[in-house]
Amino acid sequence: MTGEPTTHDTENTGVPSGAAEDIGGTGAAGGDRASDGGRPHPGDRLRPGTAVTPLRAGLHLRGRRGSLTLEGSTAVPVVWGLLEEPLRTGGLAGFREGLEPGSAVRAATDTLLGRLADHDLLLPAPPAAPHPHPDPAVARWIDATAAHPDAAAALLATARAEVLASDPNSPTATAAVRALTAGGVPVTLTPDPDLPPDRILLTVRGAGPDRAVAAGRGGATGYVTAPGSTAQARADAAALEARLTHTADSTVDFAAEPQPRRIPGTFAALLAGAAAHRLLCAAARLPDPATEADDPRLLPGIPAVLLADARPARADHHSWLGPDRIDTDRHVRLAPPAGLAEALRRIAALGEHRCGPLPAPLPGDLPQLPVPLATCTPPAPAAGHATTPRTLTGGGPRLDLARLELFCRAAELLLGETAFTVGADPGHARGRALRHTAARRLAAAPHDRPSTDPAHWSGHPQLRHWWTTLTGRLAVPARLEVHRAAPHAHAYRAVVRRTPHEPGPGYGPGPLLGEAVEATPGDAAAFAALAAVTTVRTAAAAAPGGAPPPPSGGAAAPLAAAGVPTAAWEDPGWTGGWLADLAGREEALQDTLHRLYGAGPATTPPAPAPAPPARDFGLAGLLRSFGFTVLHTPEEA
């Protein structure tokens, strides 16, 4: 059972060795046992719904709030066989009284109970007063889910729900009423002619703040919003429907069956049940259902919406922030990602194909050799810009780096291509912006300085690979030059141009294939050759390319190298070793470029929190909420 706690028997005593040692766990310790150091009360009972799988020499238990594996002794299943019935029926106190104090069985029992308590699989003894919620099914659900069942049941007992729909007799509205009633909450069904036909709004009032969720459909996709205020739920629902409908219209399949005008009954029951579940959890202050599955795609701190499709049947949660952020919990600002993998998780959330505001860069059907390629098509920019969507294609030393670079370019295109620079963290954004500025300034400067001696850069292993690929495998006649940015400066610009078919007087230099600005001539030459290979392969794949994009080079190297160990044999000829070397030089390069080209780009100041229902800060604010950095880099006159 990978990733779960185990105890291994080191002596053949017939008693789990864990009785005398602490075992770490994945679940939270039960809060109801804080007063006695986490030890089980004599009246503790097993949480309802806990499933048990005996192992050859151990035991695996799993419940809604935790799981536990104990291994290492054949005595563990034997002890559990004696203990299970008292735990499930509430007879633990009498069972423990029958065990001799200090005996091996008593020690093993206490050890096992301690592990169950540590992983939140036990409940305190039932109180002397009746359960706050009289419905046995609801009481079992609360006991299986809540850290403090009595408090959750008391909150739910005072809750009053309301279902609003344009048609109170619609399948979704009636299903929501049934689900809330089954949850033990009194429900009022109210017509609301302002709601769209496929949308319902569920609200709850009680001891805590009023909460609401909305459910409905946009195109063929159903949704359930995250719990929030009534105004927030209405705003989220309108934004989701607009986005889902736009996605459906832009990806229409003429061969597919036409969508029904009303939500089908079974699909309506799924959406209504999910909405009621989220609302009941919010009313009882239970964990939101989106957090129960430990989905690694979900971003902690970002609300999650449920998206569901009827054909094929599927429902899952996605991190999502709408354009109108009214509630305070919507004004989030994640810390910058700690590494490349975390940055790509956030890109996947922002680029979710149904509800994401940005495109997800993917390899698609592009060839991945000799250079990894990715592509995406950002939506048409706002009014005042070109309305035709522009497909972007790019490459990199690895596909993950190509996807990150392409995402930043797509975001910059939507923000205003020459006005902003986007990065996964401040260092990445600053490195990209400084390289763009240096390349532009150096390209405009007179070429009165001699190029760097090829002996200083021609032996770079990455350059040899990409240059051989360009001029040998792809048979592109090209010329590579490397120039120092300034005397004595550790910054170089490399340029690769296609060799003209008829070189000589009267013919200018060939078209630009790639350029780079890096701290060493070898790194600059290698990235320029890599950019040239990307340009050639993009054109060969019939993918939209155009002029090479501004150089970004090793700006992402610190992200790619963060937390990734490098083997002793990984020299710069290996991509991992090269990225680690680049990461070590990045800070000094940025300082040099900053010194050479004046003040660096400034981070766009955060906008003040808007008063409801003001629209939040647009795409730049959304990127900042997900931890990305947006720098203001206006085009110079």
N, C-alpha and C positions, 0 to 999 in steps of 0.2 A: 504494500500500500504506500506508494511513493508520496513523500511529502507529509505523511501523518506520523504522529508520535508512536514510538514503539518502546517496549521494555523487553530486554533480552535476559533470559535466565542463564547466569554464569555458574550456578551450582545446581546439582541434581537433588534439590530439597523437596520438590513437589509443591513448593509455594513460590509464587512469582517474586523474583528478586526485586521488582519495583516496590515491594512493601517497605523497603528500607531506603529508597532513593526517590528523588524528585523526577518527574517525567514532564518534559515540555509539551505544549499543546498548540493546536491551531485555533481553538475556540476561546471565547472570553470566559473568565471565571464568573460564576453566578453572583450577581450583585446582592441577592437576598441572603448570602452567607457571609457578608463582609464583617459582621459583628463577632464572628467566632473564627476568624482567620481562614475561612474557606472550607472548614471541616463540615461534613454533612450532619444535619440534624438527625436525631433518631427517627423522626417522622418523614424524612425526605422521600419523595417518590419520583419515578422515572417520568420524563416529559412524555405526554401522549404522542404517538406517532413515531417513536424512536424504533428503528429497525435494527436487528441484531443478526450478525452472521458469525457462527462459530468457525474458528480456524483449527487447524490440526494442533497447534500449540498456542492458541491465543483467541482473540475475540475482536470483532470489528462492530462498532456501534455508530449509527448515523441518525441525526435528527435535523430539524429545521434550523437550529441555532448552533450546531457544532457536530463534529465527528471525531472518533477516537479509535485507534487500533492498539491493542495490547498483545504482545507476542513474547515467546520465550519460555513458556512453561505449560505443560499439559494440565496443570492444576487450574489455569484460568477458566477454561470452559466448564470444569467441574464446579468451581466456586459460583460461576454465573448460573449454572443450573439450579443451585440452591437459592440464589439470591433473586432471580428474575421475578418469580411470582410475588414475593413480598414487596418488591419495588413497584410492580405494576398495580397491585391491589391496595397499597397503602399500609401493609403490615410489616414494614421494616423494623419498627420499634420492637415488636414482639420477637422477631427473628433474631435481632442482635442481643436481646436479653437472654436468649437461649444459648449463646456462644460463651465459652469459658474465657474470661479476661486473660490476656497474655498468650492465648493459644495461637498456633500457626494459622488456623482457619479464621480466627478473629482478626489477626494481622492482615491476612490476605483480603478479607472482606473490607476492612477499613481502607486498605490501599486502593482497591478497586472503586469504592465509593468516593474516595478522594479524587481519583482521576475523572470520574463522572462529573463531580462538582466542578473541577477545574475547567472542564469543557462545556459547562452550561447545559448538561443533560439531565440535571436533577431539579425538582421543584421543592419548595418548602412544604411542610405539612399543611393540609387544608386548615384554614382558620376555623375557629369555633363558630363564628357567624356564618350564615349561608353565603354562597358564592354571590358576588355582586351582580352577576348576569345569570338569570334563571334558565336560559336555553342551554341544555347540555351540549349540543353540537357547537355552539358559539363558545361555551366555556372551554371545551377541549381545544378549539382552535387558538384561543387566547393562551391557554396553558402551554401549548406547543410552540408559541411564537414569542411571547412577551418576556422581557427580562424581569419585569415586575407585574405578574399577571393580575393581582388584585387592583393595582392602580389603573392598568389598561381597561379592565372590566368596568371599573367605576366610571371612567371617562366615556366608555361606549354606552353605558346605561343611561347617561344624561344627554346623549346625542340625539338630534332630530335632523332628518335628511329631507331634501327636496329635489325632485327631478323636474327639470324644465325642458320642454320640447315643443316644436311648432305643432306637431300632431301627437297628443298624449296617447293615442292608440297605436302608434308606430311600433314595430317589433323591437327597436332599440330601447324605446322608453319603457315599454312594459317589461322587457327583460331586466332593465336596470332596477325597476321597482321590486321585481322578484328577488334579485340578488341582494339588495339592501335589506329587504324584509327578512331574508334568510340569515343575514348577519345580525339580526336582532335589533334593528334600528327602525323606529317609526318613520314612514315615508309619506310625503305629500307630493302628488303629481300635479304640476301646474303648466297650463299652456303658455307658450311664449311665442307670439307670431313673429318676433324679430329674429329668431333663430332660423338658420337654413334647414331645409327638410331633413337632411341626414345627420344633423348635429343634435346632441343632447348635452345638457349642463347639469352636473350633480353637485349639490352643495350640502354642507353639514354644519350645524350650529350646536354648541355644547359648552362644556366648561373651558375649553381652550379657544384659540382664535378660529373664526370661521374659515373653512377650507372648501375648495372646489376643484373639480376636474371636469374636463370636457372630452367627449368622444364623438367621432364622426368619420367622414370619408372624404378623401380628395382623390379624384380619379378612381382607380381600382384599389387603392390602399386605404385601409382604416387606420385610425390613430387613437391614442389616449394620452392626454397631456399629463405632465407632472403636477402634483398637488400644488395649489397656490391660492391666492385670493380670487374672488369671482372675476374681478377685472383682468387679472393676469391669465386666468383660464380662458376667458373670452378672447383676449389678444393672441394667446398662443394658438388657439384653435383656428382663428382667422388666418394667421400667418402659415400654419401648417397646411391648411386646405389650399391656400394660394400656391404654395410651393409644390405640393403633391399634384395638384391639377396641372401646373405648368410642366412638371416632369412627365406626366402622363401624355400631355398634348405633344411634347417634343419627341417622345419615343413611341408614337402610336404604331401599333401592329395591325395592318389592315386584314391580316389573315386570322386574327384572334376573334373570339366570340365577342359580340357586343356586351357591354356591361349593363346589368339590370338597372332600371331607374331607381329602385329602392334597394336598400341593403338586404340581402337574403337573411332568412330567419336564423340559421345557425351562425352566420357571421355576425349578425346583430347581437346574438347571445354572447359570443366571445368578447366583443368590444364592450358590451354593457357589463359583463361580469368582471372584466379587467378593470374598468373604470370604478365599479363599486368596491372592488378589492383595494385599490389604491386609496379611495376615499375613506374606507373603514380603517385602514392602517393609519392614515393621517389623523383621523378623529381619536384613535386610541393611542397615538404617539408610538406606534410600532414601526419597525424598519420598513421603508418603502419596498414593495415587491421587486423593483428594478435592482436592488442591491443584494437580493438573496442568492442569485446564481453565481456570484463572484465572476461575472463576465469580464475578461481582461480588456475587452474593447471599450468598456465604459470608463469615463474619466472621473475620478473622485472630485466632488465639488461642482460638477456641471449637472444640471437637471437632465433626466432621461425621459424621452417619450417612447411610448410603445407604438410600433408600426406593425400592421398585420395585413397579409394578403390572403385572399380566398382561393386563388388558383395560381400555383399550388398553395395549400394551406400552410401558413407560416406566420409566426409572431415573435418579435424580439425587440429589445430595448436599444435605444441609441442616444448618446449624449447630444443635446441640442439646446441652443439658446435662440430665442426669437428676437426680432428687431425691437419689440416693445418690452422693455424690462422694467416692470412696475414694482414688483416685490423686491425687498432688500436681498433675498437669497439669489436673485438673478444678477445682481451686481457683483459677479465673481471676477477674480483676476488670478489665474493659476500662475504658479512660479514657472520660470523657464524650464523646458525639459532638461533633464540631467544627461541625456545621451540621445544618440540617433534613433534608437528603437522607440523611445518615448515620444520623440518628435513625430515619427511616422504614425504612431497611435493617434496622435492629435490630428494629423493630416487626414487619416482615415475617417475620423469623426466629422471633420469639416467637409470632407468630400463624399459623404454617404450619398449614393446615387439617387435616392428619393427625396431626402430632406436637406442635404448639405448645401450650403450657399456657394461653395467653391468646388471646382472639379477635382477628382482624385486622379493624380498622374499614375498611369498603369502601362505595362509593356504592351498590352493588346496583342495584335498579331505582328508587331514589328520584329525584325530579326534581332537577336541578342548577341550575335558575333559579327564582327570582331569587337564591337563595343556595345554595352548594354544601352538600350534606348527605351524611353518612355514618352507618352503623349497624353495630352488632355486638351479639352476645348472649353475655355472659360465662357460663361454666359455673356451675351452682348452687354457692353458697358451702359451706363446711364445715359439719359438724353444729353445731346451735345457732343457725343462721340460717335464713332462709326458703329453702326448697328449690326453689322455682319459678324457673327462669332469668328474668332481667330483661333485656329488650332495651333498649339505649341508642341514642339518635339525637341527633345534634348537627350543628351547622354552623359555618362560619367564613368569613372573607373570602376564603379559598382552600380547595380541597379538602384539600391537604396539611396545612394548619393544623387543619382540622376532624378529620382522621384522628388527628393527634397528640393533640389535646385529648380525643377520645373514648377513645383507648387509655389515657390517664392516668386518666380517670374509671372505666373498666372495671377497671383494676388496683386503684384505691382501693376499689371496690365489693367486690372479692374479699378485700382486706386488712382491711376494716372501714371502712365509708364515711366515718365521722367521725373516725377515729383516725389516718389517714395521708394524706399528700399526696405524689403521685408527679410527677416531672418528668424531662425528658430530660437535664438537667444541674442542678447545684446552683442556678444562677440562675433557671432555669425553675421548679423546684420551689418555691423561696423566693418567687418572684413570685406563683405561684398560691396558696400558703398565706397570704401576707400579704393578698392581695386578698379571699380568703374570710373571714379574720378581720375585716378592715376593714368589709366589707359587713355581716357579722352584727352587729358592734358599732354601726354607724351605723343599721341598721334598728331596733335595740332602743332607741336613744337618743331622747329627746323631740325633736320637730321644732319647736324654738323659734327656729331661725335661719332667716332668709329665704333663699329660693332664689337662686341666682346669676342675675344679669341675663342674659337671653337674648342680648343684644348681644355678650356675651363668647364665645358658643359657637355661635350659630345660623349663622354663616358657614362653619363647617368643611365642606369639600367632601365628606368621607365621611359626615358626618351628613346633609347635604342628600340624598345618594344614598339612604341607607338609610331616612330618614324619608319621603321621597317614595315609596319602594317600599312602605313599611308603610301609610301613610295614603292614598296615591293608587292605586297599582297593586293592592294587596291590599284597599283600602277598609276598613281597620280604624280605627275611632275610638279615638284614643289620646291620652294626655297625657304629656309629658316634663318632668321636673324635674331640676335639677342643684343639688347642695348641696356646699359646701366642707366638707371633713372637719374642719377646725379653723381658727380665725383665723390668717391669714398662712401657712397650710400649702399647699404645692403638691401637693394631693391632693383629688380630687373624686369624689363618688358621684352617678351619674345613674340614674334610675329611669323606666321606661316602664310605664304601666298602661293597661289598656283603659278607655275612658270608660264609666261606667255608663249604661244605657239611660234611667234616670230619675234624673239627678243632682239633688241637693237635700238638705235636712235629713233626717236619719234614714238616709241611704244612705252607706255607707262608700266608700272608694276602690275603684276597679275592680281586677280581678285583675292580678297582676304578670305582665308579658310579658317583661321583660328589665331587667338592671341591670349596672352596670360601675363599677369604681374605677380611675381613671387620674390621670396627673399634670397634665393640663389639662382644663378643662371641655369643650372641643370633643372631645377624645379620648374622655372618659367618655360624652358624649352619643352619639357615633358608635357606640361598642361596645354601648351599651344599645339603640340602635335596631336594630343588627345582631342582637343577641340576641332582640329582639322579633320580627323577621322570621323568624328561625329557629324560634321557638316557634309562630308562626302556620303556617308551611309544614310543620312536623313534624305538626301536628294535621291539616292539609289532606291530607297524604299518608297518613293513617291509620296513622302510625307511632307507637309508644309514646313519649310525651313526658312528660306530667305537669308538675309545676312546673319553671320554668327552673332549670338547675343553677347553682351558685355561680359568680360571674364570674371569668374568667381573662384576658380582654382581651388586652393586649399583652405578657403574660408570655413568649410564644414569639417575640416580635419579634427579640431578639438572635440567636436560633438561625436565624430565617428570613433575617436580613440578613447573617449571617456569610459572608464570602467572596463575596458577590453584589454586583457593581458596580451603582451607581445612575446612570442617565443624568441629564444636567443638566436635562432637561425633565420628569423624573419628580417632580412636586410631590406634596403629600399627597393630591391627587385620584387619583393612581395608587396601587394597593395596595403596589407595591414601594417607592415614595417614602414612603408613610405608615409602612410597617414600619421603614424606615431611621430616620425621625424618632422613632418610638416606641422603637427600640433605644437611641438616644442619650439618652432620658429615663428609661430603666428603672432604672438603678442609683440615681439620685437619688430616684425614687419609692419604691423599696424602703427606702432609708434613712429617708425621711419616715414611711412606714407603720410601720417598726420603732420609730421614736422615739415615735410616737403610741400604739402599742398594745402596748408592753412588749416582753419578750424574744421573739425570733422562734423559729420551730420549730427543733428540733434534729434533726440527722441521726441516724438509728438507728445506734448503734455496731455495728461489724462483730462478728459472733459469732466466737469462737475456732474454729480449724480442728478439726473433729470427728475423733475417733479412729475408724478403720474398725471397723465399717461404719455409723457413726452417720449419721442423716439430716441433710442440709445444711439451710440456714437457711430453707427454705420459699420462698414466693413473693417475699418481700422480698429474700432473699439471691439468688434467681435474677435479679431485676431489677437488683440491684447488680452481679452478674457481667456483665451485658450493658451496663453503664455508666450505667444510670438511677439517679436519686437518689430515695431514700425518706425522707421527713421524718415524724417522729412529731409529730402535731398532735392531742392528745387533746381531746375535746369538754369545754368548760367547764361547771361545775355551774350 
